[in-house]
Amino acid sequence: MDQENLEGELTSEVARCPVCGAGKYRRLGRPGHPIGEAVFGPYLPRMGVCRCPCGLDFTNPRPATLLLKRFYEGRVYNAADVHSSAGAHRNAQSLLRAIPS
């Protein structure tokens, strides 16, 4: 199957918030440092991040199953590897403090 035939299947627009179902959300733009550029690169100009009034930030349009499978099964995905840095630790601590008890 060629790239043109896959185009419509590789990203999907999110019409409603995946958490609360709201149909209105604010577009925040694209992340400055996207992950998986080797897999998602051609689609990154179309993908962005949205924020729902409920507080959820989500990718929209988001990668469809085919792209996600390529990413997670590929060599570029390394979230299971142990990474240690002061910046990552500070970021994790900040995120954990933001979670209500």
N, CA, C and O atoms as CSV, one atom per row, in Angstrom:
chain,resi,resn,atom,element,x,y,z
A,1,MET,N,N,0.855,-1.177,0.000
A,1,MET,CA,C,0.000,0.000,0.000
A,1,MET,C,C,0.898,1.236,0.000
A,1,MET,O,O,1.818,1.313,0.814
A,2,ASP,N,N,0.661,2.202,-0.883
A,2,ASP,CA,C,1.539,3.363,-0.937
A,2,ASP,C,C,1.116,4.439,0.060
A,2,ASP,O,O,0.027,4.391,0.632
A,3,GLN,N,N,2.006,5.408,0.250
A,3,GLN,CA,C,1.802,6.470,1.239
A,3,GLN,C,C,0.502,7.234,1.002
A,3,GLN,O,O,-0.220,7.528,1.955
A,4,GLU,N,N,0.193,7.561,-0.259
A,4,GLU,CA,C,-1.022,8.324,-0.547
A,4,GLU,C,C,-2.279,7.580,-0.109
A,4,GLU,O,O,-3.207,8.200,0.411
A,5,ASN,N,N,-2.329,6.279,-0.306
A,5,ASN,CA,C,-3.504,5.508,0.088
A,5,ASN,C,C,-3.641,5.410,1.600
A,5,ASN,O,O,-4.745,5.231,2.113
A,6,LEU,N,N,-2.527,5.527,2.315
A,6,LEU,CA,C,-2.566,5.440,3.771
A,6,LEU,C,C,-2.881,6.780,4.433
A,6,LEU,O,O,-3.253,6.816,5.606
A,7,GLU,N,N,-2.738,7.861,3.706
A,7,GLU,CA,C,-2.819,9.201,4.304
A,7,GLU,C,C,-4.028,9.395,5.212
A,7,GLU,O,O,-3.873,9.883,6.331
A,8,GLY,N,N,-5.208,9.035,4.771
A,8,GLY,CA,C,-6.407,9.226,5.571
A,8,GLY,C,C,-6.456,8.331,6.791
A,8,GLY,O,O,-7.189,8.619,7.738
A,9,GLU,N,N,-5.691,7.251,6.790
A,9,GLU,CA,C,-5.718,6.300,7.890
A,9,GLU,C,C,-4.655,6.579,8.943
A,9,GLU,O,O,-4.671,5.967,10.012
A,10,LEU,N,N,-3.738,7.487,8.661
A,10,LEU,CA,C,-2.606,7.660,9.549
A,10,LEU,C,C,-2.825,8.682,10.660
A,10,LEU,O,O,-2.088,8.688,11.646
A,11,THR,N,N,-3.808,9.529,10.516
A,11,THR,CA,C,-4.153,10.443,11.596
A,11,THR,C,C,-5.668,10.508,11.696
A,11,THR,O,O,-6.374,10.312,10.707
A,12,SER,N,N,-6.162,10.785,12.894
A,12,SER,CA,C,-7.607,10.893,13.064
A,12,SER,C,C,-7.929,12.103,13.934
A,12,SER,O,O,-7.318,12.312,14.982
A,13,GLU,N,N,-8.890,12.890,13.484
A,13,GLU,CA,C,-9.317,14.093,14.203
A,13,GLU,C,C,-10.155,13.694,15.410
A,13,GLU,O,O,-11.012,12.816,15.316
A,14,VAL,N,N,-9.908,14.329,16.524
A,14,VAL,CA,C,-10.663,14.082,17.749
A,14,VAL,C,C,-11.742,15.156,17.842
A,14,VAL,O,O,-11.428,16.341,17.955
A,15,ALA,N,N,-13.002,14.754,17.796
A,15,ALA,CA,C,-14.112,15.704,17.821
A,15,ALA,C,C,-14.509,16.081,19.248
A,15,ALA,O,O,-14.997,17.185,19.491
A,16,ARG,N,N,-14.299,15.161,20.188
A,16,ARG,CA,C,-14.700,15.387,21.583
A,16,ARG,C,C,-13.577,14.991,22.517
A,16,ARG,O,O,-12.773,14.113,22.206
A,17,CYS,N,N,-13.530,15.642,23.658
A,17,CYS,CA,C,-12.516,15.336,24.669
A,17,CYS,C,C,-12.612,13.860,25.053
A,17,CYS,O,O,-13.702,13.372,25.353
A,18,PRO,N,N,-11.490,13.147,25.046
A,18,PRO,CA,C,-11.513,11.732,25.417
A,18,PRO,C,C,-11.894,11.472,26.876
A,18,PRO,O,O,-12.242,10.343,27.221
A,19,VAL,N,N,-11.836,12.487,27.737
A,19,VAL,CA,C,-12.163,12.297,29.154
A,19,VAL,C,C,-13.588,12.734,29.470
A,19,VAL,O,O,-14.377,11.947,29.990
A,20,CYS,N,N,-13.924,13.997,29.156
A,20,CYS,CA,C,-15.234,14.515,29.580
A,20,CYS,C,C,-16.259,14.603,28.461
A,20,CYS,O,O,-17.441,14.817,28.730
A,21,GLY,N,N,-15.831,14.443,27.201
A,21,GLY,CA,C,-16.750,14.478,26.082
A,21,GLY,C,C,-17.081,15.864,25.562
A,21,GLY,O,O,-17.912,15.996,24.664
A,22,ALA,N,N,-16.452,16.907,26.102
A,22,ALA,CA,C,-16.713,18.269,25.639
A,22,ALA,C,C,-16.331,18.398,24.168
A,22,ALA,O,O,-15.350,17.805,23.721
A,23,GLY,N,N,-17.100,19.166,23.429
A,23,GLY,CA,C,-16.836,19.362,22.013
A,23,GLY,C,C,-16.047,20.621,21.718
A,23,GLY,O,O,-15.696,20.876,20.566
A,24,LYS,N,N,-15.764,21.413,22.745
A,24,LYS,CA,C,-15.009,22.657,22.563
A,24,LYS,C,C,-13.715,22.555,23.358
A,24,LYS,O,O,-13.707,22.172,24.528
A,25,TYR,N,N,-12.632,22.906,22.696
A,25,TYR,CA,C,-11.324,22.893,23.336
A,25,TYR,C,C,-10.452,23.921,22.631
A,25,TYR,O,O,-10.781,24.383,21.539
A,26,ARG,N,N,-9.355,24.269,23.255
A,26,ARG,CA,C,-8.451,25.292,22.725
A,26,ARG,C,C,-7.226,24.628,22.108
A,26,ARG,O,O,-6.617,23.745,22.713
A,27,ARG,N,N,-6.875,25.052,20.913
A,27,ARG,CA,C,-5.667,24.541,20.258
A,27,ARG,C,C,-4.451,25.269,20.822
A,27,ARG,O,O,-4.416,26.499,20.870
A,28,LEU,N,N,-3.455,24.495,21.247
A,28,LEU,CA,C,-2.250,25.057,21.844
A,28,LEU,C,C,-1.086,25.115,20.864
A,28,LEU,O,O,-0.081,25.765,21.150
A,29,GLY,N,N,-1.193,24.469,19.743
A,29,GLY,CA,C,-0.094,24.427,18.780
A,29,GLY,C,C,0.648,23.105,18.859
A,29,GLY,O,O,0.168,22.140,19.454
A,30,ARG,N,N,1.819,23.074,18.255
A,30,ARG,CA,C,2.618,21.851,18.223
A,30,ARG,C,C,3.681,21.879,19.304
A,30,ARG,O,O,4.170,22.950,19.664
A,31,PRO,N,N,4.048,20.709,19.831
A,31,PRO,CA,C,5.117,20.668,20.821
A,31,PRO,C,C,6.443,21.066,20.191
A,31,PRO,O,O,6.687,20.783,19.018
A,32,GLY,N,N,7.301,21.723,20.968
A,32,GLY,CA,C,8.597,22.154,20.468
A,32,GLY,C,C,9.559,21.012,20.244
A,32,GLY,O,O,10.440,21.099,19.388
A,33,HIS,N,N,9.404,19.935,21.004
A,33,HIS,CA,C,10.298,18.783,20.892
A,33,HIS,C,C,9.466,17.506,20.794
A,33,HIS,O,O,9.348,16.762,21.767
A,34,PRO,N,N,8.892,17.254,19.620
A,34,PRO,CA,C,8.061,16.058,19.490
A,34,PRO,C,C,8.892,14.778,19.553
A,34,PRO,O,O,10.064,14.770,19.174
A,35,ILE,N,N,8.291,13.726,20.023
A,35,ILE,CA,C,8.964,12.430,20.042
A,35,ILE,C,C,8.612,11.666,18.774
A,35,ILE,O,O,7.604,11.949,18.126
A,36,GLY,N,N,9.435,10.712,18.431
A,36,GLY,CA,C,9.137,9.827,17.315
A,36,GLY,C,C,9.149,10.483,15.952
A,36,GLY,O,O,8.364,10.108,15.080
A,37,GLU,N,N,10.029,11.461,15.747
A,37,GLU,CA,C,10.050,12.147,14.455
A,37,GLU,C,C,10.326,11.193,13.298
A,37,GLU,O,O,9.873,11.436,12.179
A,38,ALA,N,N,11.064,10.107,13.550
A,38,ALA,CA,C,11.348,9.136,12.485
A,38,ALA,C,C,10.062,8.500,11.971
A,38,ALA,O,O,9.968,8.166,10.789
A,39,VAL,N,N,9.080,8.329,12.834
A,39,VAL,CA,C,7.804,7.707,12.454
A,39,VAL,C,C,6.762,8.771,12.136
A,39,VAL,O,O,6.083,8.686,11.113
A,40,PHE,N,N,6.630,9.773,13.003
A,40,PHE,CA,C,5.557,10.761,12.877
A,40,PHE,C,C,5.932,11.974,12.028
A,40,PHE,O,O,5.071,12.791,11.701
A,41,GLY,N,N,7.209,12.098,11.670
A,41,GLY,CA,C,7.725,13.286,10.979
A,41,GLY,C,C,6.851,13.864,9.884
A,41,GLY,O,O,6.546,15.056,9.920
A,42,PRO,N,N,6.433,13.061,8.903
A,42,PRO,CA,C,5.629,13.621,7.813
A,42,PRO,C,C,4.267,14.157,8.269
A,42,PRO,O,O,3.645,14.949,7.561
A,43,TYR,N,N,3.809,13.734,9.434
A,43,TYR,CA,C,2.471,14.111,9.914
A,43,TYR,C,C,2.509,15.204,10.976
A,43,TYR,O,O,1.472,15.769,11.322
A,44,LEU,N,N,3.708,15.508,11.499
A,44,LEU,CA,C,3.821,16.492,12.573
A,44,LEU,C,C,3.261,17.867,12.212
A,44,LEU,O,O,2.673,18.514,13.079
A,45,PRO,N,N,3.417,18.346,10.969
A,45,PRO,CA,C,2.833,19.657,10.659
A,45,PRO,C,C,1.320,19.711,10.859
A,45,PRO,O,O,0.769,20.786,11.096
A,46,ARG,N,N,0.646,18.571,10.768
A,46,ARG,CA,C,-0.812,18.544,10.954
A,46,ARG,C,C,-1.213,18.272,12.392
A,46,ARG,O,O,-2.320,18.625,12.797
A,47,MET,N,N,-0.337,17.651,13.173
A,47,MET,CA,C,-0.682,17.293,14.553
A,47,MET,C,C,-0.403,18.461,15.485
A,47,MET,O,O,0.529,19.236,15.269
A,48,GLY,N,N,-1.219,18.576,16.516
A,48,GLY,CA,C,-1.027,19.606,17.514
A,48,GLY,C,C,-1.552,19.131,18.852
A,48,GLY,O,O,-1.988,17.989,18.999
A,49,VAL,N,N,-1.505,20.024,19.823
A,49,VAL,CA,C,-2.001,19.717,21.155
A,49,VAL,C,C,-3.190,20.627,21.442
A,49,VAL,O,O,-3.171,21.816,21.125
A,50,CYS,N,N,-4.220,20.051,22.045
A,50,CYS,CA,C,-5.416,20.805,22.427
A,50,CYS,C,C,-5.604,20.695,23.932
A,50,CYS,O,O,-5.191,19.714,24.552
A,51,ARG,N,N,-6.235,21.718,24.514
A,51,ARG,CA,C,-6.553,21.700,25.942
A,51,ARG,C,C,-8.052,21.857,26.115
A,51,ARG,O,O,-8.662,22.810,25.630
A,52,CYS,N,N,-8.626,20.896,26.820
A,52,CYS,CA,C,-10.053,20.902,27.120
A,52,CYS,C,C,-10.284,21.714,28.403
A,52,CYS,O,O,-9.382,21.807,29.235
A,53,PRO,N,N,-11.469,22.299,28.575
A,53,PRO,CA,C,-11.772,22.983,29.830
A,53,PRO,C,C,-11.635,22.076,31.059
A,53,PRO,O,O,-11.424,22.576,32.164
A,54,CYS,N,N,-11.750,20.752,30.888
A,54,CYS,CA,C,-11.599,19.853,32.034
A,54,CYS,C,C,-10.138,19.720,32.461
A,54,CYS,O,O,-9.844,19.138,33.505
A,55,GLY,N,N,-9.215,20.266,31.646
A,55,GLY,CA,C,-7.797,20.248,31.998
A,55,GLY,C,C,-6.964,19.255,31.215
A,55,GLY,O,O,-5.739,19.269,31.329
A,56,LEU,N,N,-7.582,18.395,30.426
A,56,LEU,CA,C,-6.835,17.409,29.653
A,56,LEU,C,C,-6.176,18.069,28.453
A,56,LEU,O,O,-6.826,18.809,27.715
A,57,ASP,N,N,-4.898,17.808,28.255
A,57,ASP,CA,C,-4.188,18.167,27.034
A,57,ASP,C,C,-4.075,16.893,26.209
A,57,ASP,O,O,-3.691,15.847,26.734
A,58,PHE,N,N,-4.405,16.968,24.931
A,58,PHE,CA,C,-4.350,15.785,24.087
A,58,PHE,C,C,-3.928,16.144,22.673
A,58,PHE,O,O,-4.141,17.265,22.212
A,59,THR,N,N,-3.327,15.179,21.993
A,59,THR,CA,C,-2.892,15.354,20.615
A,59,THR,C,C,-4.111,15.316,19.711
A,59,THR,O,O,-4.973,14.446,19.838
A,60,ASN,N,N,-4.170,16.293,18.779
A,60,ASN,CA,C,-5.299,16.356,17.865
A,60,ASN,C,C,-4.893,17.075,16.585
A,60,ASN,O,O,-4.450,18.221,16.659
A,61,PRO,N,N,-5.026,16.451,15.410
A,61,PRO,CA,C,-5.406,15.061,15.251
A,61,PRO,C,C,-4.318,14.155,15.814
A,61,PRO,O,O,-3.151,14.534,15.919
A,62,ARG,N,N,-4.732,12.969,16.164
A,62,ARG,CA,C,-3.793,12.043,16.784
A,62,ARG,C,C,-3.399,10.950,15.801
A,62,ARG,O,O,-4.111,10.663,14.839
A,63,PRO,N,N,-2.236,10.344,16.073
A,63,PRO,CA,C,-1.811,9.259,15.187
A,63,PRO,C,C,-2.781,8.096,15.268
A,63,PRO,O,O,-3.244,7.736,16.351
A,64,ALA,N,N,-3.082,7.517,14.137
A,64,ALA,CA,C,-3.952,6.341,14.093
A,64,ALA,C,C,-3.152,5.104,14.491
A,64,ALA,O,O,-1.933,5.170,14.654
A,65,THR,N,N,-3.824,4.013,14.642
A,65,THR,CA,C,-3.250,2.770,15.139
A,65,THR,C,C,-2.009,2.338,14.362
A,65,THR,O,O,-1.036,1.880,14.960
A,66,LEU,N,N,-2.034,2.479,13.046
A,66,LEU,CA,C,-0.904,2.055,12.222
A,66,LEU,C,C,0.377,2.799,12.611
A,66,LEU,O,O,1.429,2.179,12.768
A,67,LEU,N,N,0.294,4.114,12.766
A,67,LEU,CA,C,1.471,4.892,13.154
A,67,LEU,C,C,1.923,4.558,14.567
A,67,LEU,O,O,3.120,4.426,14.823
A,68,LEU,N,N,0.981,4.422,15.478
A,68,LEU,CA,C,1.346,4.095,16.852
A,68,LEU,C,C,2.045,2.741,16.924
A,68,LEU,O,O,3.009,2.573,17.671
A,69,LYS,N,N,1.561,1.789,16.154
A,69,LYS,CA,C,2.185,0.473,16.129
A,69,LYS,C,C,3.609,0.571,15.608
A,69,LYS,O,O,4.520,-0.036,16.172
A,70,ARG,N,N,3.810,1.333,14.535
A,70,ARG,CA,C,5.166,1.531,13.999
A,70,ARG,C,C,6.084,2.154,15.052
A,70,ARG,O,O,7.239,1.753,15.197
A,71,PHE,N,N,5.565,3.125,15.776
A,71,PHE,CA,C,6.370,3.821,16.783
A,71,PHE,C,C,6.735,2.897,17.945
A,71,PHE,O,O,7.912,2.765,18.278
A,72,TYR,N,N,5.748,2.260,18.562
A,72,TYR,CA,C,5.996,1.449,19.750
A,72,TYR,C,C,6.752,0.159,19.452
A,72,TYR,O,O,7.451,-0.358,20.323
A,73,GLU,N,N,6.622,-0.368,18.238
A,73,GLU,CA,C,7.350,-1.580,17.889
A,73,GLU,C,C,8.726,-1.283,17.308
A,73,GLU,O,O,9.539,-2.192,17.142
A,74,GLY,N,N,8.990,-0.027,17.000
A,74,GLY,CA,C,10.256,0.343,16.372
A,74,GLY,C,C,11.375,0.554,17.373
A,74,GLY,O,O,11.192,0.466,18.587
A,75,ARG,N,N,12.524,0.833,16.820
A,75,ARG,CA,C,13.716,1.056,17.643
A,75,ARG,C,C,13.778,2.454,18.237
A,75,ARG,O,O,14.594,2.707,19.123
A,76,VAL,N,N,12.934,3.364,17.770
A,76,VAL,CA,C,12.992,4.734,18.268
A,76,VAL,C,C,12.313,4.892,19.622
A,76,VAL,O,O,12.581,5.861,20.332
A,77,TYR,N,N,11.445,3.966,19.992
A,77,TYR,CA,C,10.733,4.056,21.268
A,77,TYR,C,C,11.601,3.443,22.356
A,77,TYR,O,O,11.959,2.267,22.291
A,78,ASN,N,N,11.933,4.248,23.354
A,78,ASN,CA,C,12.812,3.748,24.412
A,78,ASN,C,C,12.335,4.161,25.800
A,78,ASN,O,O,13.152,4.321,26.706
A,79,ALA,N,N,11.041,4.334,25.982
A,79,ALA,CA,C,10.518,4.765,27.276
A,79,ALA,C,C,10.796,3.760,28.381
A,79,ALA,O,O,10.810,4.119,29.558
A,80,ALA,N,N,11.019,2.503,28.012
A,80,ALA,CA,C,11.301,1.495,29.030
A,80,ALA,C,C,12.754,1.543,29.490
A,80,ALA,O,O,13.104,0.951,30.511
A,81,ASP,N,N,13.605,2.250,28.735
A,81,ASP,CA,C,15.000,2.388,29.140
A,81,ASP,C,C,15.088,3.298,30.347
A,81,ASP,O,O,14.278,4.210,30.509
A,82,VAL,N,N,16.067,3.050,31.188
A,82,VAL,CA,C,16.271,3.884,32.366
A,82,VAL,C,C,17.044,5.126,31.958
A,82,VAL,O,O,18.153,5.041,31.429
A,83,HIS,N,N,16.451,6.262,32.208
A,83,HIS,CA,C,17.108,7.546,31.948
A,83,HIS,C,C,17.201,8.284,33.269
A,83,HIS,O,O,16.263,8.278,34.066
A,84,SER,N,N,18.311,8.902,33.487
A,84,SER,CA,C,18.467,9.643,34.730
A,84,SER,C,C,19.086,10.994,34.435
A,84,SER,O,O,20.184,11.078,33.886
A,85,SER,N,N,18.391,12.027,34.794
A,85,SER,CA,C,18.932,13.369,34.673
A,85,SER,C,C,18.251,14.247,35.714
A,85,SER,O,O,17.123,13.979,36.127
A,86,ALA,N,N,18.938,15.281,36.127
A,86,ALA,CA,C,18.373,16.195,37.128
A,86,ALA,C,C,17.115,16.860,36.584
A,86,ALA,O,O,16.145,17.039,37.321
A,87,GLY,N,N,17.117,17.232,35.295
A,87,GLY,CA,C,15.952,17.875,34.695
A,87,GLY,C,C,14.747,16.957,34.661
A,87,GLY,O,O,13.630,17.378,34.961
A,88,ALA,N,N,14.968,15.712,34.297
A,88,ALA,CA,C,13.867,14.750,34.264
A,88,ALA,C,C,13.316,14.519,35.665
A,88,ALA,O,O,12.105,14.400,35.847
A,89,HIS,N,N,14.199,14.455,36.650
A,89,HIS,CA,C,13.766,14.247,38.030
A,89,HIS,C,C,12.932,15.435,38.510
A,89,HIS,O,O,11.881,15.247,39.123
A,90,ARG,N,N,13.396,16.661,38.234
A,90,ARG,CA,C,12.639,17.866,38.640
A,90,ARG,C,C,11.274,17.891,37.969
A,90,ARG,O,O,10.269,18.220,38.598
A,91,ASN,N,N,11.245,17.538,36.678
A,91,ASN,CA,C,9.982,17.530,35.943
A,91,ASN,C,C,9.020,16.503,36.534
A,91,ASN,O,O,7.839,16.797,36.722
A,92,ALA,N,N,9.510,15.316,36.825
A,92,ALA,CA,C,8.663,14.275,37.414
A,92,ALA,C,C,8.138,14.707,38.775
A,92,ALA,O,O,6.959,14.513,39.071
A,93,GLN,N,N,8.995,15.291,39.604
A,93,GLN,CA,C,8.572,15.748,40.929
A,93,GLN,C,C,7.508,16.837,40.825
A,93,GLN,O,O,6.549,16.854,41.596
A,94,SER,N,N,7.684,17.742,39.870
A,94,SER,CA,C,6.710,18.821,39.663
A,94,SER,C,C,5.357,18.246,39.249
A,94,SER,O,O,4.317,18.682,39.742
A,95,LEU,N,N,5.373,17.275,38.348
A,95,LEU,CA,C,4.128,16.658,37.900
A,95,LEU,C,C,3.450,15.894,39.029
A,95,LEU,O,O,2.227,15.942,39.161
A,96,LEU,N,N,4.220,15.199,39.833
A,96,LEU,CA,C,3.653,14.449,40.962
A,96,LEU,C,C,3.037,15.394,41.996
A,96,LEU,O,O,1.999,15.078,42.579
A,97,ARG,N,N,3.669,16.553,42.228
A,97,ARG,CA,C,3.102,17.522,43.177
A,97,ARG,C,C,1.796,18.115,42.686
A,97,ARG,O,O,0.959,18.535,43.484
A,98,ALA,N,N,1.617,18.151,41.345
A,98,ALA,CA,C,0.403,18.743,40.763
A,98,ALA,C,C,-0.812,17.816,40.875
A,98,ALA,O,O,-1.948,18.261,40.711
A,99,ILE,N,N,-0.578,16.546,41.151
A,99,ILE,CA,C,-1.689,15.590,41.256
A,99,ILE,C,C,-2.365,15.768,42.623
A,99,ILE,O,O,-1.719,15.628,43.662
A,100,PRO,N,N,-3.672,16.078,42.614
A,100,PRO,CA,C,-4.359,16.252,43.904
A,100,PRO,C,C,-4.386,14.938,44.704
A,100,PRO,O,O,-4.521,13.854,44.136
A,101,SER,N,N,-4.257,15.058,46.002
A,101,SER,CA,C,-4.301,13.846,46.844
A,101,SER,C,C,-5.717,13.478,47.189
A,101,SER,O,O,-5.946,12.491,47.887
